[in-house]
Amino acid sequence: MTTVKEGDTVRIHYVGKLEDGSVFDSSEGGASLEMKLGQREFIAGIEKAVVGMSVGEKKTVAIQAEEGYGPHRKEKVFEYDRSRLPEGFAPEVGQQMQMFRADGQPVQVTIMDFSDSTVTMDCNHPLAGKDLIFEITLEEIVSQ
């Protein structure tokens, strides 16, 4: 039976959960995820888990934060002068928005707190610092 190796292109279905069992993402009921292993386009823990699987095989893997979305970095939390926000903007804790770095690249931020003069924002991935659980089903080996 053929198994997945580094460099293969595969299609998987997955359910991503937090340690408390709550689902944060899933491909169930939708299109499968296609990825070429070794390209670092997806979290390392998923790519490692797929290696050695056969078509139709299912597995559940625990992925530590370091092989998921990385650690939560304090240096990615910052205060932003509220006067620089669009007029009439009403921040809400937990609200996500897109901003642009000095080099023009977009970055997603989450509002953590705010006062009359500042807004505290976090540009870590929302799942940074969290250990994850993935249920993976190998649907197809597209190319080897």
Beta strands, then each sheet from edge to edge (+ up, - down):
strand 1: 9-18
strand 2: 23-26
strand 3: 33-36
strand 4: 58-63
strand 5: 77-81
strand 6: 96-100
strand 7: 106-114
strand 8: 118-122
strand 9: 132-143
sheet 1: 2+ 1- 3+
sheet 2: 2+ 1- 9+ 4-
sheet 3: 5+ 8- 7+ 6-
end
